[in-house]
Amino acid sequence: MIRARTLKGHDLDWQGEVRGVWVDAQGVTPEELARLRSAFGLNPLAVEDVLERGHWSRAEVYPEHAFLTLRSYARPEEADEFTERVSVFVFPEAVLTMGHAPTRALEAVWGLLGRESVNTPPEITYELLDHTADTFFALADTLETRIDALEERVFTNAGENPVGDVFDLKHLLAHARRLASDAREAVGLLARHADGPPADLVRYRDAQDSFARVSGRLDTLRDHLTSLLDLHLNLQSQRMNEVMRTLTAVSVVFLPLTFLAGVWGMNFEHMPELPQPWGYALAWGSFLLIGGLLAAYFKRRGWW
């Protein structure tokens, strides 16, 4: 499917115009691709990148045009790994976008075309970059909310094991971090090598800064997850220490009682306490007194 608009925002039935237009081609047929290549003179290496599914973000300045391909998140509010891609051919007086399906960023910018701030090829390219970066920021917001909820669970549900959720989030963050880094490097190359007035290069550097900031934010969230995992392990270790301390205190209470029971249980003939009528009461009194004193001492010291 091929659709087109003039840079002033008017819809156009594209008949091969290559000046003052933005042409968007999604899921093109071989015949449509041949028309586009004939009209715009597309570099074969760039076309090969467009047709390859799953291609990473990259940029290149060819003799015929500047070329940029970007991956963005289709559903950042759901924080899944589903991504989408758009490829941008930047000409002095036209823009051509291609892909397998329209993207969230492309549709947003398509509606902006013709407004005062979006009416030249570099401005369209910048808006595509900016809206692509917005999907990463939206993803970071969603992941931050999930991490906060996970942190609350670690403190409130002592018996719950959050390790699986932590590693799932770390996997999502690593994937997003890699995509953001690829986009930042691509925009950086475009800012260094693309021809144009200083104002256009400033826009590209601004987009590069957006991807750098989102990369830094994703790194911070990843570090937060690592700290959260360490906190969970420390809490588990602390709870285990408390259990071991209680068990040790109970063992210490029964240790002297076991000793006394062992002494009075020896089979010697001459043991003064054994023939006494109050011997049994003495044994129990000794057990209760020693056990009670030790229990009171441990309770006072906070070991119980």
C-alpha positions as CSV (number, residue, x, y, z in Angstrom):
1,M,0.0,0.0,0.0
2,I,1.3,3.4,-1.0
3,R,-0.1,6.7,0.4
4,A,1.2,10.2,0.0
5,R,0.9,13.7,1.3
6,T,2.4,17.0,0.3
7,L,4.7,18.6,2.8
8,K,1.9,21.1,3.4
9,G,-0.3,18.3,4.7
10,H,-2.7,17.6,1.8
11,D,-3.5,14.1,0.7
12,L,-2.1,13.1,-2.7
13,D,-2.7,10.3,-5.2
14,W,0.9,9.5,-5.8
15,Q,1.9,9.3,-9.4
16,G,5.6,9.3,-9.1
17,E,6.2,12.8,-7.5
18,V,9.6,13.1,-5.8
19,R,9.5,16.8,-4.7
20,G,7.5,18.3,-1.8
21,V,5.9,15.0,-0.8
22,W,6.0,12.4,2.0
23,V,5.4,9.0,0.5
24,D,4.6,6.1,3.0
25,A,4.8,2.6,1.6
26,Q,3.8,-0.3,3.9
27,G,3.8,-4.0,2.9
28,V,4.6,-3.1,-0.8
29,T,4.2,-5.6,-3.6
30,P,7.1,-6.2,-6.0
31,E,5.4,-3.9,-8.6
32,E,5.0,-1.1,-6.0
33,L,8.6,-1.5,-4.9
34,A,9.8,-1.2,-8.5
35,R,7.8,2.0,-8.9
36,L,9.4,3.5,-5.8
37,R,12.9,2.5,-6.8
38,S,12.4,4.0,-10.3
39,A,11.0,7.3,-9.0
40,F,13.4,7.9,-6.1
41,G,16.5,6.1,-7.1
42,L,16.9,4.1,-3.9
43,N,20.2,2.7,-2.9
44,P,20.1,-1.2,-3.2
45,L,21.7,-1.7,0.2
46,A,19.1,0.4,1.9
47,V,16.3,-1.4,0.1
48,E,17.8,-4.7,1.3
49,D,17.7,-3.5,4.9
50,V,14.1,-2.5,4.5
51,L,13.0,-5.9,3.2
52,E,14.8,-7.8,5.9
53,R,12.6,-8.7,8.8
54,G,13.9,-8.0,12.3
55,H,16.6,-5.6,11.2
56,W,18.1,-3.5,14.0
57,S,18.1,0.3,14.2
58,R,20.8,1.8,12.0
59,A,21.6,4.9,9.8
60,E,23.7,5.5,6.8
61,V,24.2,8.5,4.5
62,Y,24.3,7.2,0.9
63,P,25.1,9.3,-2.2
64,E,21.5,9.1,-3.2
65,H,19.9,9.9,0.2
66,A,20.2,9.6,3.9
67,F,18.7,6.4,5.3
68,L,17.5,5.5,8.8
69,T,15.7,2.4,10.2
70,L,14.2,2.5,13.6
71,R,12.7,-0.1,16.0
72,S,10.1,1.1,18.5
73,Y,7.7,-0.5,21.0
74,A,4.2,-1.1,19.7
75,R,2.6,-1.6,23.1
76,P,4.9,0.1,25.7
77,E,2.1,0.4,28.2
78,E,1.9,-3.4,28.4
79,A,5.7,-3.7,28.7
80,D,6.0,-6.6,26.3
81,E,8.7,-7.3,23.7
82,F,6.5,-6.6,20.7
83,T,8.4,-4.1,18.5
84,E,7.7,-2.5,15.2
85,R,10.0,-0.9,12.6
86,V,10.0,2.0,10.1
87,S,12.6,2.9,7.6
88,V,13.1,6.5,6.5
89,F,14.7,7.7,3.2
90,V,15.5,11.4,3.6
91,F,15.8,13.4,0.4
92,P,16.4,17.2,0.1
93,E,12.8,17.8,-0.9
94,A,11.0,14.5,0.0
95,V,10.6,11.8,2.5
96,L,9.9,8.1,1.8
97,T,9.0,5.8,4.7
98,M,8.8,2.0,4.2
99,G,8.0,-1.0,6.3
100,H,5.9,-4.1,6.7
101,A,3.1,-2.3,8.6
102,P,2.5,1.3,9.9
103,T,4.1,2.0,13.3
104,R,2.7,3.9,16.3
105,A,5.3,6.7,15.8
106,L,4.6,7.0,12.1
107,E,0.9,7.3,12.5
108,A,1.3,10.0,15.1
109,V,3.6,12.1,12.8
110,W,1.5,11.5,9.8
111,G,-1.3,13.4,11.5
112,L,1.1,16.3,12.3
113,L,2.3,16.9,8.7
114,G,1.5,20.3,7.5
115,R,1.7,22.1,10.8
116,E,4.1,24.9,11.3
117,S,6.8,22.8,13.0
118,V,6.5,19.8,10.6
119,N,6.9,20.7,6.9
120,T,10.4,19.7,5.8
121,P,12.1,16.3,5.4
122,P,14.5,16.9,8.4
123,E,11.6,18.0,10.6
124,I,9.6,14.9,9.6
125,T,12.6,12.7,10.4
126,Y,13.1,14.4,13.8
127,E,9.4,14.0,14.7
128,L,9.7,10.3,13.8
129,L,12.8,10.0,16.0
130,D,11.1,11.9,18.9
131,H,7.9,9.8,18.8
132,T,10.0,6.6,18.7
133,A,11.9,7.8,21.8
134,D,8.5,8.5,23.5
135,T,7.7,4.7,23.2
136,F,10.8,3.9,25.1
137,F,10.0,6.5,27.8
138,A,6.5,5.0,28.0
139,L,8.0,1.6,28.4
140,A,10.3,2.9,31.1
141,D,7.3,4.4,33.0
142,T,5.5,1.0,32.9
143,L,8.5,-0.9,34.0
144,E,9.1,1.5,36.8
145,T,5.5,1.0,38.1
146,R,6.0,-2.7,38.0
147,I,9.3,-2.5,39.9
148,D,7.7,-0.4,42.5
149,A,4.9,-2.9,42.9
150,L,7.4,-5.7,43.1
151,E,9.4,-3.9,45.8
152,E,6.2,-3.5,47.9
153,R,5.6,-7.2,47.5
154,V,9.1,-8.0,48.8
155,F,8.4,-6.1,52.0
156,T,4.8,-7.1,52.6
157,N,4.7,-10.8,51.5
158,A,7.6,-12.4,53.3
159,G,6.9,-15.9,52.0
160,E,6.6,-14.9,48.4
161,N,9.6,-15.6,46.0
162,P,9.9,-12.7,43.5
163,V,13.1,-14.0,41.8
164,G,11.3,-15.1,38.7
165,D,9.5,-11.8,38.3
166,V,12.8,-9.9,38.8
167,F,14.6,-11.8,36.1
168,D,11.7,-11.4,33.7
169,L,11.9,-7.6,34.2
170,K,15.7,-7.7,33.8
171,H,15.2,-9.5,30.5
172,L,12.8,-6.8,29.3
173,L,15.1,-4.1,30.4
174,A,18.1,-5.6,28.7
175,H,16.1,-5.9,25.5
176,A,14.9,-2.3,25.7
177,R,18.4,-1.1,26.6
178,R,19.9,-2.7,23.5
179,L,17.2,-1.2,21.2
180,A,17.7,2.2,22.7
181,S,21.5,2.0,22.3
182,D,21.1,1.0,18.7
183,A,18.8,3.9,18.0
184,R,21.1,6.3,19.8
185,E,24.1,5.2,17.7
186,A,22.1,5.4,14.5
187,V,20.9,8.9,15.2
188,G,24.4,9.9,16.2
189,L,25.8,8.8,12.9
190,L,23.0,10.7,11.1
191,A,23.8,13.9,13.1
192,R,27.5,13.6,12.2
193,H,27.2,12.9,8.5
194,A,23.9,14.2,7.2
195,D,24.0,17.4,5.1
196,G,21.8,20.2,6.1
197,P,21.5,23.5,8.0
198,P,22.7,23.7,11.6
199,A,19.1,23.8,12.8
200,D,18.5,20.3,11.4
201,L,21.6,18.9,12.9
202,V,20.6,20.3,16.3
203,R,17.3,18.4,16.0
204,Y,19.1,15.2,15.3
205,R,21.4,15.8,18.3
206,D,18.3,16.5,20.5
207,A,16.8,13.1,19.4
208,Q,20.2,11.5,20.1
209,D,20.0,13.0,23.6
210,S,16.5,11.6,24.1
211,F,17.7,8.0,23.4
212,A,20.8,8.6,25.6
213,R,18.5,9.7,28.5
214,V,16.2,6.7,28.1
215,S,19.2,4.4,28.0
216,G,20.4,5.9,31.2
217,R,16.9,5.5,32.8
218,L,16.8,1.9,31.8
219,D,20.2,1.3,33.3
220,T,18.9,2.9,36.5
221,L,15.9,0.6,36.6
222,R,18.2,-2.4,36.0
223,D,20.4,-1.4,38.9
224,H,17.2,-0.9,41.0
225,L,16.2,-4.5,40.2
226,T,19.6,-5.8,41.1
227,S,19.4,-4.0,44.4
228,L,15.9,-5.3,45.0
229,L,17.1,-8.9,44.4
230,D,20.0,-8.3,46.8
231,L,17.5,-6.9,49.4
232,H,15.2,-9.9,49.0
233,L,18.2,-12.3,49.6
234,N,19.3,-10.2,52.6
235,L,15.8,-10.3,54.1
236,Q,15.6,-14.1,53.5
237,S,19.0,-14.4,55.2
238,Q,17.8,-12.2,58.1
239,R,14.7,-14.3,58.6
240,M,16.7,-17.5,58.5
241,N,19.1,-16.0,61.1
242,E,16.1,-15.2,63.3
243,V,14.8,-18.7,63.0
244,M,18.2,-20.2,63.8
245,R,18.5,-17.8,66.9
246,T,15.2,-19.0,68.2
247,L,16.1,-22.6,67.7
248,T,19.5,-22.1,69.4
249,A,17.8,-20.4,72.4
250,V,15.4,-23.4,72.7
251,S,18.3,-25.8,72.5
252,V,20.3,-23.9,75.2
253,V,17.2,-24.0,77.5
254,F,17.0,-27.7,77.2
255,L,20.7,-28.4,77.4
256,P,21.1,-28.2,81.2
257,L,17.8,-30.0,81.6
258,T,19.2,-32.8,79.5
259,F,22.4,-32.8,81.5
260,L,20.5,-33.2,84.8
261,A,18.2,-35.9,83.4
262,G,21.3,-37.7,82.2
263,V,23.0,-37.5,85.6
264,W,20.0,-38.7,87.5
265,G,19.4,-41.4,85.0
266,M,22.8,-43.1,85.7
267,N,22.6,-46.6,87.3
268,F,24.8,-46.0,90.4
269,E,23.8,-47.6,93.6
270,H,24.7,-44.7,95.9
271,M,23.0,-41.6,94.7
272,P,21.6,-39.5,97.6
273,E,18.6,-38.1,95.8
274,L,17.2,-41.3,94.5
275,P,15.9,-42.8,97.8
276,Q,14.5,-39.5,99.0
277,P,10.7,-39.0,98.8
278,W,11.2,-35.5,97.5
279,G,13.7,-36.5,94.8
280,Y,11.2,-36.4,91.9
281,A,9.9,-33.0,93.0
282,L,13.4,-31.8,93.3
283,A,14.2,-32.9,89.7
284,W,11.1,-31.1,88.3
285,G,11.7,-28.0,90.4
286,S,15.3,-27.9,89.1
287,F,14.1,-28.3,85.5
288,L,11.5,-25.5,85.8
289,L,13.7,-23.1,87.6
290,I,16.7,-23.4,85.2
291,G,14.5,-23.4,82.1
292,G,12.5,-20.4,83.3
293,L,15.6,-18.4,84.2
294,L,17.2,-19.1,80.8
295,A,14.0,-18.3,79.0
296,A,13.5,-15.0,80.9
297,Y,17.2,-14.0,80.2
298,F,16.9,-14.7,76.5
299,K,13.6,-12.8,76.3
300,R,15.2,-9.8,78.0
301,R,18.1,-9.8,75.6
302,G,15.7,-10.1,72.6
303,W,17.0,-13.5,71.5
304,W,13.7,-15.2,71.9
